[in-house]
Every structure is written in C-alpha cells, then in structure tokens.
Amino acid sequence: MNRSHNFFSWLAVLLALSLAACSVSGEAIPLSRGSVPQIVVEVYPVVDKNMDTPDHFEFNQRMDRKVKEKRAVWRNPDKSSIADLTNRVLNRYGYNLEPASSSVEGFYQLNRGQELVLREIVRFFRLQENTTETDFLLLLEQSRGGLFTLRKNGLAEWKTRSYLYTFPALAGDRLVTAYESAGGVVVEADGKQVYTQPVRSSGVDSAIKGVWSWQDGWVLETRGQVITEGKNLNKQLGCDEIFQFNLIAGQPAFFCRKKTQTYLVYAGRFQEPAFDEVIHYRCCEPAAFNPGSNSTMVWFYALIGNTWNYVEAGVYE
C-alpha cells in the first residue's frame, strides 16, 4: 500500500467520525497528530468599522504600540534563534549552520563536519523533516540570488519556473513542487505530475499560496482552497473558503469561512471567537493587513460585530 493511500485512509476514517457537526465552534476535525498543544488566541479591539478600516497604512496609527511589542520576539525571531532551532535537526545529519567567517554581518555558511558546503547564505527557510526522521529539506538562499535545496544526501541548486515561486515541500521521501502553467496549477512529486487545477493568477498575485507536508502527504493552498494529496479539503469540511494554511508547533492551522462566519482552525478544532471578516488576499497597500504566520503564531485583522480587531494566536513555548 503506498504512502498517499495510507494518508487518506487515515483521513477518511476520522472524517467519518467528525463531519456530522463540524460547523460547531470547538468541534474536532481530523487534522491533528500526537499531543496537541494549547493555542492562545488574543483579541485586541482597534476601532469601530464606521470610523476606519484596515486598508491603508495610516490605520496602524490606531494601534497601541505595546500590543505588537508583547509578542514581537515570537512574531519576528532573530536569525540566530532560527539557526539554533534549525541546527537541532541538521546536526543529526552531520550539517551545521554558523555565522560566516567573512566580514559581512548577517551572512551564514553551511558546513558538513569540517567541510564548507555553501557560503554567503542570506536566508534559510523552515526546515522540514519526514515522520520517519530519515530525510529532511531545507531551502537556502545565497547572496547572489541562487536557491538551493539541502537534503540528507547533499545540496542541489533549485530552479524556479516563475518569479512568483512557491517553496518546495518534503512529503515523505518525495520532493513536492507547485507551479503555474498555461492550464493552471501543477503539482509535481519528484518531477512527476500528480495533480492539476485550473486556477490562474490575477496578474499581481500568484494563484498558489503555498505547499506543505503533513503526515508525509502534500498540502496545496490555492486562492480560497486547500488540497490534500488531490482531495479538496473545503468540500470535506464544508468550508466555503479556506486560506492561510500553515503549521504552528507542528499542527495544521488555517481559516475556514462558512457563509458569513470565519473561524481559525487549529489542530482540528474550530477556535473561538468566530469572525465576521478576516482581511486576506488583499493586494497593494491593503496587503499590509493580510495575515502573517510562522511556526509559532498567526497574526491578522478581523471584524467582530462593528469592531475591527488585531488578533494574535500562537503556541508560545
């Protein structure tokens, strides 16, 4: 039995147990694994909707500065902290990231034992490891603009198909990528096409919002939809729209809109409160108020009744 079949056999059983009433706040859905940490949701009222809306930079002046300072360390961790967390996995495979020996501040280099593997690294992205802990994936960006994938067996240059590129994911042992073609969105696993969807970009924004790995299966977010190994999660969960998929503390987090209400869903649970609107997928100046997220938290602007709020939800350890 192949890995993707195992993934969806497991998903289908749990869906059958929970879909009957999944629209109720707090209802569990089958998107958690192992011990589930408690997510903290903090809502900060900003302004009445009749006075102002979060669609222009000046809206930030209505925010209490101390509100965003509270979680600043988690929202924007420094590069050295990210490197320390990354090295916890890398070191098991014999690799190590460390500040570069050059005089340029902020550059890192990748070593394998005493051997220099890659120099002048300006960014490294979230490390992914498969569930069997036999392989990993780390995307690295060099100062000259080159992108590289690092896995257990070595470093390889990663060629993007478009300037609106999406980072790859490691689904089990498969390197999964997504890109847009003339026919829409294409997902490939180890270079072989495994899924297509007729969705096109708007011209200023990619239709592909991201690719992730969950339970060694791949997850794709396109505009308003989430696809898990070819299955439409919107239909399975009864969501009119799903957006801002992410993994927080190793568990899936995303927004689900059901008619006029939008919920934050974490580790299979609809969180409270429900929102009348969550700003997302905006372009140009209003894009500054789209949700942001990392492996610790998500932050966003939401309407509850007549009040616009700034909201942060995370697992802070």
Secondary structure as UniProt FT lines:
FT   HELIX           3..18
FT   HELIX           19..21
FT   TURN            22..23
FT   TURN            25..26
FT   STRAND          40..48
FT   TURN            49..51
FT   HELIX           57..62
FT   HELIX           65..70
FT   HELIX           72..75
FT   HELIX           79..90
FT   HELIX           91..93
FT   STRAND          95..99
FT   TURN            105..106
FT   STRAND          108..112
FT   TURN            113..114
FT   STRAND          115..124
FT   STRAND          128..129
FT   TURN            131..132
FT   STRAND          136..142
FT   TURN            143..144
FT   STRAND          147..151
FT   TURN            152..153
FT   STRAND          154..157
FT   STRAND          169..171
FT   TURN            172..173
FT   STRAND          174..181
FT   TURN            182..183
FT   STRAND          184..189
FT   TURN            190..191
FT   STRAND          192..197
FT   STRAND          208..214
FT   TURN            215..216
FT   STRAND          217..222
FT   TURN            223..224
FT   STRAND          225..228
FT   TURN            229..230
FT   STRAND          231..232
FT   HELIX           233..237
FT   STRAND          241..248
FT   TURN            249..250
FT   STRAND          251..258
FT   TURN            259..260
FT   STRAND          261..266
FT   TURN            267..268
FT   STRAND          269..270
FT   STRAND          277..278
FT   HELIX           285..289
FT   STRAND          292..293
FT   STRAND          297..304
FT   TURN            305..306
FT   STRAND          307..314
//
